[in-house]
């Protein structure tokens, strides 16, 4: 079976890029013929694509590359075609090529400054009704109020193309039930919820992972992500400062690279916690398990509705704190393995202390059974079923 995966610009490492890389790797392991197509590619850690499977679309500028992409898709008619990023250019090319496709929309519009269809006149009232109580509502309202007339006209025109591409898709894949509701209530679109994925062998290996650490100081916190402003890492640092005020010894280790690194170093120093916040840079895949083994809690409170690391951390028999912006599984919360916090330093510090005091109620067999629902075979079966118009 042949599959085409498109990613507009594969040049920075983040959750969406890692998801693409893992999707590619799993399909290859199953013996599939996979082609990854992109407008631009860089050498990224954690993503290994065979050069023979990679097509970098030629051309300079969006029009030329979209035409060239249409030619690449036309040459692969009959393949399963999935867009992971850049769905507008991709959708236009797919229309010219006469191919069906599925589309990933990785982040809800209510959590994004960059996705602007919600600012269009026909969608803005629906957005207000859906998201009025969300954390980002006021900031996004201010952003729309500050738009120039020309920018508003551009958004109106672009949103018509964007929505046409999504409506033509055989399936739209999103990463939370929240995003399913958002697409339906704001845009009138039907989307399929996907969550995961980890390999079955990681679930099987859970039985051999280290026990939870005994509760003692220093509190060992870890977060791994791209270091940019959307990840709310400054709130993690402020929570560390709050814990220090309470007399707790604590260490926060931050894995990943990104443009906000130096600003965050300065913020840690300003708060007097520069000595207990470590910036690790890129953490190789082979070192991740050891990093997790030495921590008490993994914390990620960014604006994303889905955190690709959550299930990986759980598979290492470690607990996770996420933001309360979107869906949190009540069963997983009740297990003592997952905690949700408002994106505010004092509340996060409270949640960290509460998590350390809360015993887990699931044994490893129960956790493994839960994680089985988020493996690659389940994930890909849902993709196939959606593209074929079946219930997974």
Sine and cosine of phi, psi and omega as CSV:
sin_phi,cos_phi,sin_psi,cos_psi,sin_omega,cos_omega
0.00,0.00,0.66,-0.75,-0.03,-1.00
-0.97,-0.25,0.66,-0.75,0.02,-1.00
-0.73,-0.68,0.66,-0.76,0.11,-0.99
-0.91,-0.41,0.80,-0.60,0.09,-1.00
-0.91,-0.41,0.81,-0.58,0.03,-1.00
-0.94,-0.33,0.70,-0.72,0.13,-0.99
-0.67,-0.74,0.84,-0.54,-0.20,-0.98
-0.84,0.55,-0.85,0.53,0.01,-1.00
-0.70,-0.72,0.95,-0.31,-0.06,-1.00
-1.00,-0.10,0.94,0.33,-0.17,-0.99
-0.82,-0.57,-0.25,0.97,0.06,-1.00
-0.78,-0.63,0.45,-0.89,-0.07,-1.00
-0.99,-0.13,0.85,-0.52,0.08,-1.00
-0.47,-0.88,-0.11,-0.99,-0.06,-1.00
-0.87,0.50,-0.66,0.75,-0.03,-1.00
-0.92,0.40,-0.62,0.78,0.02,-1.00
-0.92,0.38,-0.65,0.76,0.04,-1.00
-0.90,0.44,-0.65,0.76,0.03,-1.00
-0.87,0.50,-0.69,0.72,0.07,-1.00
-0.85,0.52,-0.75,0.66,-0.02,-1.00
-0.87,0.50,-0.65,0.76,0.01,-1.00
-0.94,0.34,-0.62,0.79,0.07,-1.00
-0.86,0.52,-0.75,0.66,0.03,-1.00
-0.86,0.51,-0.75,0.66,-0.07,-1.00
-0.88,0.47,-0.66,0.75,-0.03,-1.00
-0.92,0.38,-0.67,0.74,0.04,-1.00
-0.88,0.48,-0.65,0.76,0.03,-1.00
-0.89,0.45,-0.65,0.76,0.02,-1.00
-0.88,0.47,-0.47,0.88,0.02,-1.00
-1.00,0.07,0.07,1.00,0.06,-1.00
0.99,0.10,0.26,0.97,-0.03,-1.00
-0.99,0.15,0.43,-0.90,0.11,-0.99
-1.00,0.04,0.94,-0.33,-0.12,-0.99
-0.88,-0.48,0.74,-0.68,0.12,-0.99
-0.88,-0.48,0.77,-0.63,0.10,-1.00
-0.97,-0.26,0.83,-0.56,-0.02,-1.00
-0.91,-0.41,0.69,-0.73,0.00,-1.00
-0.50,-0.87,0.39,-0.92,0.10,-0.99
-0.98,0.18,-0.46,0.89,-0.07,-1.00
-0.41,-0.91,0.67,-0.74,-0.07,-1.00
-0.70,-0.71,0.67,-0.75,0.15,-0.99
-0.85,-0.53,0.25,-0.97,0.03,-1.00
-0.98,0.18,0.95,-0.31,-0.09,-1.00
-0.92,-0.39,0.70,-0.72,0.12,-0.99
-0.90,0.43,0.50,-0.86,0.03,-1.00
0.96,0.27,-0.04,1.00,0.03,-1.00
-0.81,-0.58,0.91,-0.41,-0.02,-1.00
-0.86,-0.51,0.95,-0.32,0.02,-1.00
-0.90,-0.45,0.80,-0.60,0.03,-1.00
-0.85,0.52,0.78,-0.63,-0.01,-1.00
-0.80,0.60,-0.52,0.85,0.02,-1.00
-0.94,0.34,-0.26,0.97,0.01,-1.00
-0.99,-0.17,0.00,1.00,-0.12,-0.99
-0.95,-0.31,0.77,-0.64,0.07,-1.00
-0.86,-0.51,0.88,-0.48,0.10,-0.99
-0.99,-0.14,0.89,-0.45,-0.12,-0.99
-0.92,0.39,0.79,-0.61,0.01,-1.00
-0.97,0.24,0.20,-0.98,0.07,-1.00
0.90,-0.43,0.35,-0.94,0.01,-1.00
-0.86,-0.52,0.86,-0.50,-0.01,-1.00
0.99,-0.14,0.37,-0.93,-0.12,-0.99
-0.90,0.44,-0.66,0.75,-0.04,-1.00
-0.90,0.44,-0.74,0.67,-0.03,-1.00
-0.90,0.44,-0.67,0.75,-0.02,-1.00
-0.94,0.33,-0.57,0.82,0.04,-1.00
-0.91,0.42,-0.66,0.75,0.06,-1.00
-0.89,0.46,-0.69,0.72,0.00,-1.00
-0.91,0.42,-0.61,0.79,0.04,-1.00
-0.89,0.45,-0.64,0.76,0.04,-1.00
-0.85,0.53,-0.64,0.77,0.03,-1.00
-0.90,0.43,-0.66,0.75,0.02,-1.00
-0.90,0.43,-0.65,0.76,0.01,-1.00
-0.94,0.35,-0.64,0.77,0.01,-1.00
-0.88,0.48,-0.59,0.81,0.00,-1.00
-0.94,0.34,-0.24,0.97,-0.05,-1.00
-0.88,-0.47,0.46,0.89,0.07,-1.00
-0.83,0.56,0.64,-0.77,-0.05,-1.00
0.98,-0.20,-0.33,0.94,0.05,-1.00
-0.98,0.19,0.38,-0.93,0.20,-0.98
-0.97,0.25,0.84,-0.55,-0.12,-0.99
-0.89,-0.45,0.82,-0.57,-0.05,-1.00
-0.74,-0.68,0.76,-0.65,0.03,-1.00
-0.99,-0.17,0.86,-0.51,0.05,-1.00
-1.00,-0.06,-0.34,0.94,-0.08,-1.00
-0.29,-0.96,0.54,-0.84,0.06,-1.00
0.96,0.27,0.75,0.66,-0.18,-0.98
-0.95,0.30,-0.31,0.95,0.00,-1.00
-0.94,0.34,-0.82,0.57,0.03,-1.00
-0.87,0.50,-0.67,0.75,0.00,-1.00
-0.88,0.47,-0.72,0.69,-0.04,-1.00
-0.89,0.45,-0.62,0.78,0.06,-1.00
-0.90,0.44,-0.70,0.72,0.02,-1.00
-0.89,0.45,-0.66,0.75,0.00,-1.00
-0.90,0.44,-0.59,0.81,0.04,-1.00
-0.89,0.45,-0.71,0.70,0.02,-1.00
-0.92,0.40,-0.55,0.83,-0.03,-1.00
-0.99,0.16,-0.28,0.96,-0.01,-1.00
0.95,0.31,0.62,0.79,0.00,-1.00
-0.89,-0.46,0.52,-0.85,0.13,-0.99
-0.99,0.10,0.33,-0.94,-0.09,-1.00
-0.34,-0.94,0.32,-0.95,0.21,-0.98
-0.91,-0.41,0.43,-0.90,-0.09,-1.00
-0.76,-0.65,0.74,-0.67,0.19,-0.98
-1.00,-0.01,0.73,-0.69,0.19,-0.98
-0.88,-0.47,0.98,-0.21,-0.24,-0.97
-0.97,0.24,-0.45,0.89,-0.08,-1.00
-0.74,-0.67,0.72,-0.70,0.05,-1.00
-0.86,0.51,0.56,-0.83,0.04,-1.00
-0.88,0.48,-0.50,0.87,-0.02,-1.00
-0.95,0.32,-0.17,0.99,0.00,-1.00
-0.90,-0.44,0.28,0.96,-0.12,-0.99
-0.76,-0.65,0.74,-0.68,0.15,-0.99
-0.99,0.14,-0.39,0.92,-0.12,-0.99
-1.00,0.07,-0.59,0.81,-0.01,-1.00
-0.98,0.17,0.87,-0.49,-0.22,-0.98
-0.87,-0.50,0.17,0.99,0.05,-1.00
-0.85,0.53,-0.54,0.84,-0.02,-1.00
-0.88,0.47,-0.38,0.92,-0.01,-1.00
-0.98,0.21,-0.23,0.97,0.02,-1.00
-0.90,0.44,0.55,-0.84,-0.12,-0.99
-0.83,0.55,-0.61,0.79,-0.07,-1.00
-0.97,0.24,-0.29,0.96,-0.03,-1.00
-0.96,-0.27,-0.38,0.93,-0.10,-0.99
-0.86,0.51,-0.70,0.71,0.04,-1.00
-0.87,0.49,-0.59,0.80,0.03,-1.00
-0.93,0.38,-0.64,0.76,0.06,-1.00
-0.87,0.49,-0.71,0.71,-0.01,-1.00
-0.87,0.50,-0.66,0.75,0.01,-1.00
-0.93,0.37,-0.54,0.84,-0.05,-1.00
-0.99,0.15,-0.62,0.79,-0.26,-0.97
-0.87,-0.49,0.25,0.97,-0.11,-0.99
-0.83,0.56,-0.52,0.86,-0.06,-1.00
-0.99,-0.17,0.12,0.99,0.01,-1.00
-0.96,0.28,0.38,-0.92,-0.03,-1.00
-0.85,0.53,-0.63,0.78,-0.13,-0.99
-1.00,-0.04,0.03,1.00,-0.15,-0.99
-0.83,0.56,-0.76,0.65,-0.07,-1.00
-0.92,0.40,-0.63,0.77,0.00,-1.00
-0.91,0.42,-0.63,0.77,0.01,-1.00
-0.95,0.31,-0.57,0.82,0.09,-1.00
-0.89,0.45,-0.70,0.71,0.04,-1.00
-0.88,0.47,-0.64,0.77,0.02,-1.00
-0.88,0.47,-0.70,0.71,0.01,-1.00
-0.91,0.41,-0.66,0.75,-0.01,-1.00
-0.89,0.46,-0.44,0.90,-0.02,-1.00
-1.00,0.02,0.02,1.00,-0.03,-1.00
-0.95,0.32,0.65,-0.76,0.10,-1.00
-0.96,0.27,0.25,-0.97,0.04,-1.00
-0.87,0.50,-0.68,0.73,0.00,-1.00
-0.90,0.45,-0.64,0.77,0.01,-1.00
-0.91,0.40,-0.63,0.78,0.02,-1.00
-0.89,0.45,-0.67,0.75,0.03,-1.00
-0.90,0.44,-0.64,0.77,0.04,-1.00
-0.88,0.47,-0.70,0.72,-0.01,-1.00
-0.90,0.44,-0.64,0.76,0.02,-1.00
-0.86,0.51,-0.72,0.69,-0.03,-1.00
-0.93,0.36,-0.71,0.71,-0.04,-1.00
-0.90,0.43,-0.62,0.78,-0.04,-1.00
-0.90,0.43,-0.50,0.86,0.03,-1.00
-0.92,0.38,-0.64,0.77,0.05,-1.00
-0.93,0.36,-0.72,0.70,-0.03,-1.00
-0.84,0.54,-0.75,0.66,-0.04,-1.00
-0.93,0.36,-0.54,0.84,0.06,-1.00
-0.90,0.43,-0.65,0.76,0.04,-1.00
-0.88,0.47,-0.70,0.72,-0.02,-1.00
-0.92,0.38,-0.62,0.79,-0.01,-1.00
-0.94,0.35,-0.46,0.89,0.00,-1.00
-0.98,0.17,-0.31,0.95,-0.06,-1.00
-0.89,0.45,0.60,-0.80,0.09,-1.00
-0.92,0.40,-0.52,0.85,0.02,-1.00
-0.40,-0.92,0.58,-0.82,0.12,-0.99
-0.91,-0.41,0.81,-0.59,-0.04,-1.00
-0.95,-0.30,0.79,-0.61,0.06,-1.00
-0.80,-0.60,0.17,-0.99,-0.24,-0.97
-0.92,-0.40,0.31,0.95,0.10,-1.00
-0.29,-0.96,0.37,-0.93,0.11,-0.99
-0.91,0.42,-0.53,0.85,0.07,-1.00
-0.84,0.54,-0.72,0.70,-0.02,-1.00
-0.92,0.40,-0.55,0.83,0.09,-1.00
-0.87,0.50,-0.73,0.68,0.00,-1.00
-0.90,0.44,-0.68,0.73,-0.01,-1.00
-0.86,0.51,-0.75,0.66,-0.02,-1.00
-0.88,0.48,-0.62,0.78,-0.02,-1.00
-0.95,0.32,-0.74,0.68,-0.16,-0.99
-0.99,0.16,-0.51,0.86,0.01,-1.00
-1.00,-0.01,-0.68,0.74,-0.16,-0.99
-0.92,-0.39,-0.12,0.99,-0.02,-1.00
0.94,0.35,0.47,0.88,-0.03,-1.00
-0.97,-0.25,0.55,-0.84,0.10,-0.99
-0.99,-0.13,0.81,-0.59,-0.04,-1.00
-0.81,-0.59,0.39,-0.92,0.03,-1.00
-0.95,-0.32,0.77,-0.64,0.01,-1.00
-0.99,0.11,0.83,-0.56,0.12,-0.99
-0.87,-0.49,0.62,-0.78,0.09,-1.00
-0.57,-0.82,0.68,-0.73,-0.07,-1.00
0.73,-0.68,-0.20,-0.98,0.25,0.97
-0.61,-0.79,0.43,-0.90,0.09,-1.00
-0.84,-0.55,0.32,-0.95,-0.02,-1.00
-0.98,0.19,0.51,-0.86,0.02,-1.00
-0.84,0.54,-0.54,0.84,-0.02,-1.00
-0.92,0.38,-0.45,0.89,0.07,-1.00
-0.94,0.35,-0.59,0.81,0.07,-1.00
-0.92,0.40,-0.69,0.73,0.01,-1.00
-0.89,0.46,-0.55,0.84,-0.04,-1.00
-0.97,0.23,-0.16,0.99,-0.04,-1.00
-0.83,0.56,-0.59,0.81,-0.04,-1.00
-0.87,0.49,-0.43,0.90,-0.05,-1.00
-0.99,-0.14,0.05,1.00,-0.05,-1.00
-0.97,0.23,0.41,-0.91,-0.03,-1.00
-0.87,0.49,0.49,-0.87,0.10,-1.00
-0.90,0.44,0.32,-0.95,0.14,-0.99
-0.86,0.52,0.62,-0.78,-0.01,-1.00
-0.94,0.35,0.57,-0.82,0.11,-0.99
-0.89,0.45,0.54,-0.84,-0.05,-1.00
-0.97,0.24,0.93,-0.37,0.03,-1.00
-0.34,-0.94,0.38,-0.93,0.07,-1.00
-0.99,0.17,0.50,-0.87,-0.01,1.00
-0.98,0.21,0.50,-0.86,0.13,-0.99
-0.95,0.32,0.80,-0.60,-0.03,-1.00
-0.97,-0.24,0.93,-0.38,0.01,-1.00
-0.93,-0.36,0.58,-0.82,0.04,-1.00
-0.70,-0.71,0.60,-0.80,0.17,-0.98
-0.63,-0.78,0.71,-0.71,0.01,-1.00
-0.80,-0.61,0.87,-0.49,0.00,-1.00
-0.16,-0.99,0.10,-0.99,0.20,-0.98
-0.92,0.40,0.69,-0.73,-0.06,-1.00
-1.00,0.01,1.00,0.04,0.06,-1.00
-0.62,-0.78,0.13,-0.99,-0.16,-0.99
-0.91,0.42,-0.44,0.90,-0.02,-1.00
-0.94,0.33,-0.24,0.97,-0.07,-1.00
-1.00,0.07,-0.13,0.99,0.03,-1.00
0.86,0.52,0.56,0.83,-0.03,-1.00
-0.92,0.39,-0.45,0.90,0.03,-1.00
-0.88,0.48,-0.50,0.87,0.03,-1.00
-0.94,0.34,-0.60,0.80,0.10,-1.00
-0.86,0.50,-0.70,0.71,-0.01,-1.00
-0.91,0.42,-0.66,0.75,0.03,-1.00
-0.91,0.42,-0.55,0.83,0.06,-1.00
-0.92,0.39,-0.60,0.80,0.09,-1.00
-0.87,0.49,-0.70,0.72,0.03,-1.00
-0.88,0.48,-0.64,0.77,0.04,-1.00
-0.90,0.45,-0.66,0.75,0.03,-1.00
-0.90,0.43,-0.61,0.79,0.04,-1.00
-0.89,0.45,-0.62,0.78,0.04,-1.00
-0.88,0.48,-0.50,0.86,-0.01,-1.00
-0.99,0.11,0.04,1.00,0.04,-1.00
1.00,0.04,0.21,0.98,-0.01,-1.00
-1.00,-0.02,0.67,-0.74,0.18,-0.98
-0.99,0.12,0.72,-0.69,-0.12,-0.99
-0.48,-0.88,0.53,-0.85,0.13,-0.99
-0.71,-0.70,0.73,-0.68,0.06,-1.00
-0.91,-0.42,0.86,-0.51,0.06,-1.00
-0.94,-0.33,0.82,-0.58,-0.08,-1.00
-0.94,-0.35,0.91,-0.42,0.07,-1.00
-0.99,-0.14,0.65,-0.76,0.03,-1.00
0.81,-0.59,0.24,-0.97,0.02,-1.00
-0.81,-0.58,0.35,-0.93,0.04,-1.00
0.24,-0.97,0.15,-0.99,-0.15,-0.99
-0.94,0.35,-0.27,0.96,-0.06,-1.00
-1.00,-0.05,0.08,1.00,-0.13,-0.99
-0.85,0.53,-0.78,0.63,-0.08,-1.00
-0.93,0.36,-0.61,0.80,0.07,-1.00
-0.88,0.47,-0.62,0.78,-0.01,-1.00
-0.95,0.30,-0.57,0.82,0.12,-0.99
-0.86,0.51,-0.70,0.71,0.00,-1.00
-0.90,0.44,-0.63,0.78,0.02,-1.00
-0.91,0.42,-0.66,0.76,0.04,-1.00
-0.89,0.46,-0.68,0.73,0.02,-1.00
-0.90,0.43,-0.66,0.75,0.01,-1.00
-0.87,0.49,-0.59,0.80,-0.02,-1.00
-1.00,0.08,-0.04,1.00,0.02,-1.00
0.98,0.21,0.37,0.93,0.00,-1.00
-0.85,-0.53,0.36,0.93,0.02,-1.00
-0.87,0.50,-0.43,0.90,-0.03,-1.00
-0.98,0.22,-0.24,0.97,-0.04,-1.00
-0.83,-0.56,0.25,0.97,0.14,-0.99
-0.89,-0.46,0.90,-0.43,-0.06,-1.00
-0.95,-0.32,0.77,-0.63,0.07,-1.00
-0.99,-0.16,0.95,-0.31,-0.14,-0.99
-1.00,0.06,-0.26,0.97,-0.14,-0.99
0.94,0.33,-0.32,-0.95,0.01,-1.00
-0.90,0.43,0.74,-0.68,0.03,-1.00
-0.96,-0.29,0.90,-0.43,0.00,-1.00
-0.86,0.51,0.50,-0.87,-0.04,-1.00
-0.82,0.58,-0.62,0.79,-0.05,-1.00
-0.94,0.33,-0.23,0.97,0.00,-1.00
-0.98,-0.18,-0.12,0.99,-0.09,-1.00
-0.89,0.46,-0.71,0.71,-0.06,-1.00
-0.87,0.49,-0.66,0.75,0.01,-1.00
-0.92,0.40,-0.61,0.79,0.04,-1.00
-0.88,0.47,-0.72,0.70,0.00,-1.00
-0.92,0.38,-0.58,0.81,-0.04,-1.00
-0.88,0.48,-0.49,0.87,-0.05,-1.00
-1.00,-0.04,0.18,0.98,-0.06,-1.00
-0.93,-0.37,0.34,-0.94,0.15,-0.99
-1.00,-0.02,-0.67,0.74,-0.09,-1.00
-0.60,-0.80,0.60,-0.80,0.19,-0.98
-0.98,-0.18,0.76,-0.65,-0.06,-1.00
-0.84,-0.54,0.78,-0.62,0.10,-1.00
-0.57,-0.82,0.93,-0.36,-0.07,-1.00
-0.83,-0.55,0.60,0.80,0.02,-1.00
-0.97,0.25,-0.05,-1.00,-0.07,-1.00
-0.99,0.11,-0.01,1.00,-0.05,-1.00
-0.95,0.33,0.52,-0.85,0.06,-1.00
-1.00,0.03,-0.18,0.98,0.00,-1.00
-0.62,-0.78,0.75,-0.66,0.00,-1.00
-0.92,-0.39,0.90,-0.43,-0.10,-0.99
-0.89,0.45,-0.41,0.91,-0.03,-1.00
-0.99,0.13,-0.27,0.96,-0.12,-0.99
-0.83,0.56,-0.77,0.63,-0.05,-1.00
-0.95,0.32,-0.53,0.85,0.08,-1.00
-0.89,0.46,-0.66,0.75,0.01,-1.00
-0.92,0.40,-0.71,0.71,0.02,-1.00
-0.87,0.50,-0.59,0.81,0.02,-1.00
-0.93,0.37,-0.24,0.97,0.10,-1.00
-1.00,-0.09,0.18,0.98,-0.02,-1.00
0.87,0.50,0.73,0.68,0.04,-1.00
-0.77,-0.63,0.42,-0.91,-0.07,-1.00
-1.00,-0.05,0.38,-0.92,-0.15,-0.99
-0.73,-0.69,0.64,-0.77,0.19,-0.98
-0.91,-0.40,0.77,-0.64,0.04,-1.00
-0.83,-0.56,0.16,-0.99,0.07,-1.00
-0.98,0.22,0.38,-0.93,-0.02,-1.00
-1.00,-0.09,0.34,0.94,-0.05,-1.00
-0.91,0.40,-0.55,0.84,-0.07,-1.00
-0.74,-0.68,-0.38,-0.92,-0.11,-0.99
-0.88,0.48,0.68,-0.73,0.16,-0.99
-0.75,-0.66,0.80,-0.59,-0.07,-1.00
-0.92,0.38,0.89,-0.45,-0.02,-1.00
-0.86,0.52,-0.60,0.80,0.00,-1.00
-0.90,0.44,-0.66,0.75,0.01,-1.00
-0.94,0.35,-0.61,0.79,0.10,-1.00
-0.87,0.49,-0.69,0.72,-0.02,-1.00
-0.91,0.41,-0.37,0.93,-0.02,-1.00
-0.95,0.31,-0.30,0.95,-0.09,-1.00
1.00,0.07,0.08,1.00,0.02,-1.00
-1.00,-0.10,-0.34,0.94,-0.06,-1.00
-0.74,-0.67,0.69,-0.73,0.01,-1.00
-0.74,-0.67,0.56,-0.83,0.01,-1.00
-0.90,-0.44,0.66,-0.75,-0.01,-1.00
-0.75,-0.66,0.58,-0.81,0.21,-0.98
-0.90,0.44,0.53,-0.85,-0.05,-1.00
-0.98,0.20,0.92,0.39,-0.02,-1.00
-0.56,-0.83,0.65,-0.76,-0.22,-0.97
-0.87,0.50,-0.73,0.68,-0.06,-1.00
-0.92,0.39,-0.66,0.75,0.04,-1.00
-0.90,0.44,-0.64,0.77,0.03,-1.00
-0.90,0.43,-0.66,0.75,0.05,-1.00
-0.87,0.49,-0.66,0.75,0.06,-1.00
-0.87,0.49,-0.68,0.73,-0.04,-1.00
-0.92,0.40,-0.62,0.78,0.04,-1.00
-0.87,0.48,-0.72,0.69,-0.01,-1.00
-0.91,0.41,-0.63,0.77,0.01,-1.00
-0.91,0.42,-0.65,0.76,0.01,-1.00
-0.88,0.47,-0.65,0.76,-0.02,-1.00
-0.94,0.35,-0.41,0.91,-0.02,-1.00
-1.00,-0.04,-0.14,0.99,-0.08,-1.00
-0.99,-0.12,0.86,-0.51,0.04,-1.00
-0.96,0.28,0.51,-0.86,0.11,-0.99
-0.97,0.25,0.58,-0.82,-0.01,-1.00
-0.96,-0.29,-0.17,0.99,0.05,-1.00
-0.99,-0.13,0.60,-0.80,0.22,-0.98
-1.00,0.05,0.03,-1.00,-0.10,-1.00
-0.92,0.40,-0.53,0.85,0.02,-1.00
-0.90,0.44,-0.64,0.77,0.03,-1.00
-0.92,0.38,-0.65,0.76,0.03,-1.00
-0.90,0.43,-0.67,0.74,0.02,-1.00
-0.89,0.45,-0.66,0.76,0.02,-1.00
-0.88,0.47,-0.65,0.76,0.04,-1.00
-0.89,0.45,-0.72,0.70,-0.08,-1.00
-0.93,0.37,-0.38,0.93,0.03,-1.00
-0.85,0.53,-0.44,0.90,0.02,-1.00
-0.96,0.29,-0.15,0.99,-0.10,-1.00
-0.84,-0.54,0.54,0.84,0.03,-1.00
-1.00,-0.07,0.25,-0.97,-0.03,-1.00
-0.87,0.49,-0.65,0.76,0.03,-1.00
-0.86,0.52,-0.66,0.75,0.02,-1.00
-0.92,0.40,-0.70,0.71,-0.01,-1.00
-0.85,0.53,-0.76,0.65,-0.06,-1.00
-0.95,0.30,-0.51,0.86,0.06,-1.00
-0.90,0.43,-0.56,0.83,0.03,-1.00
-0.94,0.34,-0.61,0.79,0.07,-1.00
-0.88,0.48,-0.76,0.65,-0.02,-1.00
-0.87,0.50,-0.71,0.71,-0.02,-1.00
-0.89,0.46,-0.66,0.75,-0.01,-1.00
-0.91,0.42,-0.68,0.74,-0.01,-1.00
-0.92,0.39,-0.46,0.89,0.01,-1.00
-1.00,-0.04,-0.02,1.00,0.02,-1.00
0.97,0.23,0.44,0.90,0.00,-1.00
-0.94,-0.34,0.31,-0.95,0.19,-0.98
-0.98,0.18,0.72,-0.69,-0.02,-1.00
-0.92,0.38,0.00,0.00,0.00,0.00
